[in-house]
Amino acid sequence: MVGLVLVAHSAGLAAEAAALARGIAGADTPVAAAGGTEDGGLGTSVDLIEAALRSVDQGDGVVLIPDLGSSVLTARLLEEDGRVVVADVPFVEGAIAAAVAAGAGVPLSDVLEAAEEARAYRKL
């Protein structure tokens, strides 16, 4: 199953978004949070992202979903062609779409595509 890592500047934001995604997609869907810095501050940490990546990597690939700015840059440091990809998607909507697709067992390219389709979601 494809794993997901939600990368945010805030540990709380990442953790709650991951909990929401798992709640909708199913508890067995491999979703991890990588938010904030090692000392609990706001920011991003390549070490936290790497640890989260390892925790959800089941061999089918991992999608990194960053919130904004430097989290995107930090996540891109970990990209590996065909194995670890960064999704340019709305944070919450993209995370949920990707989690539902991952939970259905589709391949990495399809999980990324599902996340990218979240850009077109309308609320009204």
C-alpha positions in Angstrom: 0.0 0.0 0.0 1.2 3.5 -0.8 2.1 5.6 2.3 1.5 9.2 2.9 3.4 11.8 4.9 1.7 15.1 5.8 4.4 17.8 6.1 3.3 20.9 8.0 4.9 23.8 9.8 2.9 22.8 12.9 3.1 19.4 14.6 -0.6 19.8 15.7 -1.8 20.6 12.2 0.1 17.6 10.7 -1.2 15.3 13.4 -4.8 16.4 13.2 -4.8 16.3 9.3 -3.3 12.8 9.5 -6.0 11.7 12.0 -8.7 13.0 9.8 -7.3 11.3 6.7 -7.0 8.0 8.5 -10.5 8.4 10.0 -12.0 8.8 6.5 -9.8 6.4 4.6 -9.5 3.7 7.3 -7.3 3.1 10.2 -5.0 0.7 8.3 -4.1 3.4 5.7 -0.4 4.3 6.2 -0.5 8.0 7.0 2.1 9.8 9.1 2.5 13.3 10.3 5.7 15.3 10.1 5.1 18.7 11.5 7.1 21.3 13.2 10.7 21.0 14.4 12.4 18.6 16.8 12.1 21.1 19.7 8.4 21.5 19.2 8.5 24.8 17.4 7.1 25.9 14.1 9.0 25.0 11.0 10.0 21.8 9.1 12.5 19.2 9.8 14.1 16.8 7.2 14.8 14.4 10.1 11.1 14.3 11.1 10.0 13.8 7.5 12.5 11.0 7.0 11.3 9.2 10.1 7.7 9.6 9.1 8.6 8.3 5.6 10.2 5.2 7.0 7.2 4.5 9.2 4.7 4.4 6.3 6.9 2.9 3.5 5.5 -0.5 2.7 7.5 -0.8 -0.6 4.8 0.7 -2.9 5.9 4.3 -2.7 5.2 7.3 -0.6 3.5 10.6 -1.3 4.7 13.6 0.6 2.0 16.3 1.0 3.4 19.6 2.3 1.4 22.6 3.5 3.3 25.6 2.1 6.6 27.4 1.6 9.7 25.8 3.2 7.8 22.5 3.9 7.7 22.1 0.1 11.4 22.8 -0.3 12.2 20.4 2.6 10.0 17.6 1.2 11.6 18.0 -2.2 14.9 17.0 -0.7 13.6 13.6 -0.1 12.0 12.9 -3.6 13.1 9.7 -5.3 12.0 9.1 -8.8 9.2 6.5 -8.9 9.4 5.9 -5.1 8.9 9.1 -3.1 6.9 12.0 -4.7 5.8 15.4 -3.6 2.2 16.3 -4.3 1.4 19.9 -5.2 -2.1 19.8 -3.8 -4.3 21.6 -1.2 -3.2 20.2 2.2 -6.4 18.8 3.7 -8.3 18.0 0.5 -5.3 16.4 -1.1 -4.4 14.4 2.0 -7.9 13.0 2.2 -8.1 12.2 -1.5 -4.7 10.5 -1.5 -5.5 8.6 1.7 -8.7 7.2 0.2 -6.9 6.1 -2.9 -4.0 4.6 -1.0 -6.5 2.8 1.3 -8.1 1.3 -1.9 -4.7 -0.2 -2.8 -4.1 1.7 -6.0 -0.5 2.3 -7.3 1.6 5.4 -6.5 0.8 7.2 -9.8 -3.0 6.8 -9.1 -2.6 8.0 -5.5 -0.8 11.1 -6.8 -3.4 11.7 -9.4 -6.2 11.4 -6.9 -4.5 14.0 -4.7 -4.0 16.3 -7.6 -7.7 16.1 -8.6 -8.4 17.8 -5.2 -7.3 21.1 -6.7 -10.6 21.2 -8.6 -12.9 20.4 -5.6 -15.4 23.1 -5.0 -17.3 23.6 -1.8 -20.3 25.4 -3.3 
